[in-house]
Amino acid sequence: MTGMILFQAIQLLDIDELNKINDYKRGMIQRWISFVIALLQTLQFIYTIREHINFSGIKVWGIDYNLIVAFFVLVAGAMIVAWMSDMITKYGIGGSGVLILPGMIDSIPRVLLYGQGLGSGAVFFTPKLWLVLVISVAVVVIFTIFINKAELRIPLQRPFVQNDFSESYLPIRVLAAGSMPFMFTTTVFMIPSYIGSFVPEGEFNRFVQNYVAFDNPIGILIYCSIIVFLGYVFNFMNFQTERLTKNLKKSGDYIFNVVPGTATRHYLNQRLFHLSTVANILILITIIDTTMDQFKTMYLRMHYDLL
């Protein structure tokens, strides 16, 4: 998925040679990007757990045999997952997101029982709590589906298409970025910790340990800023106003009272920016509300006096 997103980012450069390649070559480029990412992640992971690896004493090109085996197993596993994603996309349903669902579903019971780990203890379910939980889940699901399917419909004028039954329009989803900002925010948020781990006694690592965390306001502010930034990035990346503007101009379609070409691109960018702002506000409200509840729980636990 990261390889696919990086490839989409490269396509935003609107390079003619890149736009003309076929699906096979496009897939090969994404696999090579995935391979490079797998190499980098494997090197970082092995470096992190190096103190917990049992060295065999057998050297190959001056490198311990167990390190080499761990390296190849991790890289091969990443490429197998990439291959599984391709097979699901080709023969199944759900795309690569299906591979993420098991981990998300597995974590739901743990989160319900023990919370997010910020001062919340185990929860004992009662009939009343079950009722509140079921109602809350139903409301959240209905609201989420509504927001996920909500879209802005921009009327299109199509001179070369005669259609008397319905009007033509260009849809822009409110959540054009989907779930991608949430999926990558934690990864981006943890990058400073990975960098700081290379110099544990450095000033940068001490700053990261003190502030880039979920248990202080600065860390939460950084986390929210990353979500907002990625929300805008993925919205524009998924919608691709530059390519859409060119396709509209080639087909002869245009937006009423908007000149085709540069003016259309500016108009679409403006509308997409407004929708992205609305979506980010909804996301931030949810995060801030959850965070405030967790801070209230921590405060009560710290200032609780026994009778």
C-alpha positions as CSV (number, residue, x, y, z in Angstrom):
1,M,0.0,0.0,0.0
2,T,2.9,2.4,0.8
3,G,4.4,1.5,-2.6
4,M,1.1,2.3,-4.3
5,I,0.8,5.7,-2.5
6,L,4.4,6.6,-3.4
7,F,3.6,5.7,-7.1
8,Q,0.5,7.9,-7.0
9,A,2.6,10.7,-5.6
10,I,5.1,10.3,-8.5
11,Q,2.2,10.4,-11.0
12,L,1.2,13.8,-9.6
13,L,4.3,15.2,-11.4
14,D,2.3,14.5,-14.6
15,I,5.2,13.0,-16.5
16,D,4.1,12.0,-20.0
17,E,6.3,8.9,-20.2
18,L,5.0,7.7,-16.9
19,N,1.3,8.3,-17.9
20,K,1.8,6.2,-21.1
21,I,3.0,3.0,-19.4
22,N,0.7,-0.1,-19.3
23,D,-0.7,-1.7,-16.2
24,Y,2.0,-4.5,-16.2
25,K,4.8,-2.0,-16.0
26,R,2.9,0.1,-13.5
27,G,2.5,-2.9,-11.3
28,M,6.2,-3.8,-11.6
29,I,7.2,-0.3,-10.6
30,Q,5.0,-0.5,-7.5
31,R,6.5,-3.9,-6.6
32,W,10.1,-2.5,-6.9
33,I,9.1,0.4,-4.6
34,S,7.6,-2.1,-2.2
35,F,10.9,-4.1,-2.3
36,V,13.0,-1.0,-1.5
37,I,10.7,-0.1,1.4
38,A,10.9,-3.7,2.7
39,L,14.7,-3.5,2.6
40,L,14.7,-0.3,4.6
41,Q,12.2,-1.5,7.2
42,T,14.0,-4.8,7.6
43,L,17.3,-3.1,8.2
44,Q,15.7,-0.7,10.8
45,F,13.9,-3.6,12.5
46,I,17.0,-5.8,12.7
47,Y,18.9,-2.9,14.1
48,T,16.2,-2.3,16.8
49,I,16.2,-5.9,18.0
50,R,19.9,-6.6,17.5
51,E,20.4,-7.0,21.3
52,H,17.8,-9.8,21.4
53,I,19.2,-11.9,18.5
54,N,21.1,-15.0,19.4
55,F,24.3,-14.9,17.3
56,S,25.3,-18.3,15.9
57,G,29.0,-17.5,15.5
58,I,28.8,-18.7,11.9
59,K,30.0,-15.8,9.6
60,V,29.0,-15.3,6.0
61,W,30.9,-12.4,4.3
62,G,31.7,-11.2,7.8
63,I,28.0,-11.1,8.9
64,D,26.4,-13.5,11.4
65,Y,24.4,-16.2,9.8
66,N,21.3,-15.5,12.0
67,L,21.2,-11.9,10.9
68,I,21.3,-12.9,7.3
69,V,18.5,-15.4,7.8
70,A,16.3,-12.9,9.6
71,F,17.0,-10.3,6.9
72,F,15.9,-12.6,4.0
73,V,12.9,-14.0,5.9
74,L,11.5,-10.5,6.7
75,V,12.0,-9.2,3.1
76,A,10.5,-12.4,1.7
77,G,7.5,-12.1,4.0
78,A,6.9,-8.5,2.9
79,M,7.0,-9.4,-0.7
80,I,4.6,-12.4,-0.1
81,V,2.2,-10.0,1.5
82,A,2.5,-7.7,-1.6
83,W,1.8,-10.7,-3.8
84,M,-1.2,-11.7,-1.7
85,S,-2.5,-8.1,-2.1
86,D,-2.2,-8.5,-5.9
87,M,-4.1,-11.8,-5.9
88,I,-6.9,-10.4,-3.7
89,T,-7.2,-7.4,-6.0
90,K,-7.2,-9.6,-9.1
91,Y,-9.4,-12.5,-7.9
92,G,-11.1,-11.4,-4.7
93,I,-12.9,-8.4,-3.2
94,G,-11.8,-5.7,-0.8
95,G,-8.3,-5.1,-2.3
96,S,-5.3,-4.7,0.0
97,G,-7.4,-3.4,2.8
98,V,-8.6,-6.9,3.5
99,L,-5.1,-7.8,4.8
100,I,-5.4,-5.0,7.4
101,L,-8.8,-6.0,8.8
102,P,-7.8,-9.0,10.9
103,G,-5.4,-7.0,13.0
104,M,-8.0,-4.2,13.4
105,I,-10.7,-6.7,14.4
106,D,-8.4,-8.5,16.8
107,S,-7.6,-5.2,18.6
108,I,-11.2,-4.2,19.1
109,P,-12.0,-6.5,22.1
110,R,-8.7,-5.5,23.8
111,V,-9.5,-1.8,23.4
112,L,-13.0,-2.3,24.7
113,L,-11.8,-4.2,27.8
114,Y,-8.7,-2.2,28.7
115,G,-9.1,1.1,26.9
116,Q,-6.2,2.8,25.0
117,G,-3.8,2.5,27.9
118,L,-3.9,6.1,29.1
119,G,-5.0,5.6,32.7
120,S,-8.0,3.5,31.9
121,G,-8.4,0.1,33.6
122,A,-10.4,-3.0,32.8
123,V,-14.1,-2.6,32.1
124,F,-16.8,-4.9,33.6
125,F,-19.7,-5.2,31.3
126,T,-23.2,-4.9,32.7
127,P,-26.6,-5.1,30.9
128,K,-26.8,-1.3,31.1
129,L,-23.3,-0.9,29.7
130,W,-24.0,-3.4,26.9
131,L,-27.1,-1.4,25.9
132,V,-25.2,1.9,25.9
133,L,-22.4,0.2,23.8
134,V,-24.8,-1.2,21.2
135,I,-26.6,2.2,20.8
136,S,-23.3,4.0,20.6
137,V,-21.9,1.7,18.0
138,A,-25.1,1.9,15.9
139,V,-25.0,5.7,16.0
140,V,-21.3,5.8,15.1
141,V,-21.8,3.3,12.2
142,I,-24.7,5.2,10.7
143,F,-23.0,8.6,11.0
144,T,-19.8,7.1,9.6
145,I,-21.5,5.6,6.6
146,F,-23.4,8.9,6.0
147,I,-20.1,10.9,6.1
148,N,-18.2,8.3,4.0
149,K,-20.8,8.4,1.2
150,A,-21.4,12.2,1.4
151,E,-20.2,14.0,-1.7
152,L,-20.3,17.4,-3.4
153,R,-21.8,17.1,-6.9
154,I,-20.6,19.8,-9.3
155,P,-22.9,20.0,-12.4
156,L,-21.1,19.3,-15.7
157,Q,-22.0,20.6,-19.1
158,R,-21.4,17.8,-21.7
159,P,-22.0,19.1,-25.2
160,F,-21.1,15.8,-26.9
161,V,-23.3,13.6,-24.7
162,Q,-27.1,13.8,-25.1
163,N,-28.8,12.7,-21.9
164,D,-32.4,13.7,-21.2
165,F,-32.9,11.4,-18.2
166,S,-30.5,12.8,-15.6
167,E,-28.0,15.6,-15.1
168,S,-24.3,15.0,-15.4
169,Y,-22.1,16.0,-12.4
170,L,-18.6,15.6,-11.0
171,P,-18.7,14.0,-7.5
172,I,-16.1,15.0,-4.9
173,R,-16.3,12.9,-1.7
174,V,-16.1,14.6,1.6
175,L,-13.7,11.9,2.8
176,A,-11.8,11.7,-0.4
177,A,-8.7,10.5,1.6
178,G,-10.6,7.6,3.1
179,S,-8.8,5.9,6.0
180,M,-5.3,6.6,4.7
181,P,-4.5,9.5,7.1
182,F,-5.3,7.3,10.1
183,M,-3.3,4.4,8.7
184,F,-0.1,6.4,8.1
185,T,-0.2,9.0,10.9
186,T,1.1,6.6,13.6
187,T,3.9,5.5,11.3
188,V,4.9,9.1,10.6
189,F,4.5,10.0,14.3
190,M,6.9,7.2,15.3
191,I,9.6,8.2,12.8
192,P,11.4,10.6,15.3
193,S,11.5,7.7,17.8
194,Y,13.2,5.5,15.3
195,I,15.7,8.2,14.5
196,G,16.3,8.9,18.1
197,S,16.9,5.2,18.9
198,F,20.2,5.3,17.0
199,V,21.6,7.8,19.5
200,P,19.9,6.9,22.8
201,E,21.8,9.4,24.9
202,G,21.4,12.3,22.5
203,E,19.4,15.5,23.0
204,F,17.1,14.7,20.1
205,N,16.1,11.3,21.7
206,R,15.5,13.0,25.1
207,F,13.3,15.5,23.4
208,V,11.4,12.8,21.5
209,Q,10.9,10.7,24.7
210,N,9.6,13.8,26.6
211,Y,7.3,15.4,24.1
212,V,6.6,13.2,21.0
213,A,4.2,10.9,22.9
214,F,0.5,10.4,23.5
215,D,0.6,11.4,27.2
216,N,1.4,15.1,26.8
217,P,-0.3,18.0,25.0
218,I,2.6,18.7,22.7
219,G,2.6,15.1,21.4
220,I,-1.1,15.2,20.9
221,L,-0.8,18.5,19.0
222,I,1.9,17.0,16.8
223,Y,-0.3,13.9,16.2
224,C,-3.3,16.0,15.2
225,S,-1.1,18.2,12.9
226,I,0.1,15.1,11.1
227,I,-3.4,13.9,10.6
228,V,-4.5,17.2,9.2
229,F,-1.5,17.4,6.9
230,L,-2.0,13.8,5.6
231,G,-5.7,14.5,5.2
232,Y,-5.0,17.3,2.7
233,V,-2.2,15.3,1.0
234,F,-4.2,12.2,0.5
235,N,-7.3,14.1,-0.6
236,F,-5.4,15.8,-3.4
237,M,-3.5,12.7,-4.2
238,N,-6.6,10.6,-4.6
239,F,-8.6,13.2,-6.6
240,Q,-5.8,14.3,-8.9
241,T,-7.3,17.6,-10.1
242,E,-4.5,18.1,-12.7
243,R,-5.3,14.9,-14.5
244,L,-9.1,15.4,-14.1
245,T,-8.8,18.9,-15.6
246,K,-7.0,17.5,-18.7
247,N,-9.5,14.7,-19.2
248,L,-12.4,17.2,-19.0
249,K,-10.7,19.4,-21.6
250,K,-10.0,16.5,-23.9
251,S,-13.6,15.2,-23.7
252,G,-15.1,18.7,-24.2
253,D,-16.9,18.7,-20.9
254,Y,-16.7,21.8,-18.7
255,I,-18.1,23.2,-15.4
256,F,-20.8,25.9,-15.9
257,N,-19.3,29.4,-15.7
258,V,-15.8,28.1,-15.4
259,V,-13.3,28.3,-18.2
260,P,-11.7,24.9,-19.1
261,G,-8.0,24.5,-18.3
262,T,-6.2,26.4,-15.6
263,A,-9.4,28.1,-14.2
264,T,-11.1,24.7,-13.9
265,R,-8.1,23.3,-12.0
266,H,-8.1,26.2,-9.6
267,Y,-11.8,25.9,-9.1
268,L,-11.5,22.1,-8.3
269,N,-8.5,22.7,-6.0
270,Q,-10.5,25.3,-4.1
271,R,-13.6,23.1,-3.6
272,L,-11.5,20.1,-2.7
273,F,-9.6,22.2,-0.1
274,H,-12.8,23.3,1.5
275,L,-14.1,19.7,1.7
276,S,-10.8,18.6,3.1
277,T,-11.0,21.3,5.8
278,V,-14.5,20.1,6.8
279,A,-13.3,16.5,6.9
280,N,-10.3,17.4,9.1
281,I,-12.5,19.3,11.5
282,L,-14.6,16.2,11.9
283,I,-11.5,14.1,12.5
284,L,-10.0,16.6,15.0
285,I,-13.3,16.9,17.0
286,T,-13.3,13.1,17.4
287,I,-9.6,12.9,18.5
288,I,-9.9,15.9,20.9
289,D,-13.1,14.5,22.5
290,T,-11.5,11.1,23.0
291,T,-8.3,12.7,24.3
292,M,-10.2,14.8,26.8
293,D,-12.0,11.8,28.1
294,Q,-8.7,10.0,28.6
295,F,-7.2,13.0,30.4
296,K,-10.2,13.2,32.7
297,T,-9.8,9.5,33.6
298,M,-6.1,10.1,34.3
299,Y,-6.9,13.1,36.5
300,L,-9.5,11.3,38.5
301,R,-7.2,8.4,39.1
302,M,-4.4,10.7,40.3
303,H,-6.6,12.7,42.6
304,Y,-8.7,9.9,44.0
305,D,-8.8,9.9,47.8
306,L,-9.8,6.8,49.7
307,L,-12.5,7.2,52.3
